[in-house]
Amino acid sequence: MPKNVEKDRFYYHEDFLGSPDGRAVRILSEYFGPLRR
């Protein structure tokens, strides 16, 4: 995938991640992050 398309993804945007809409992404990352270790 081209780099410019990757940077348009919402999980790169701190404003989105800090918003109520980004809550599901934060919760999933807290769950799946430790499983990768």
Beta strands, then each sheet from edge to edge (+ up, - down):
end
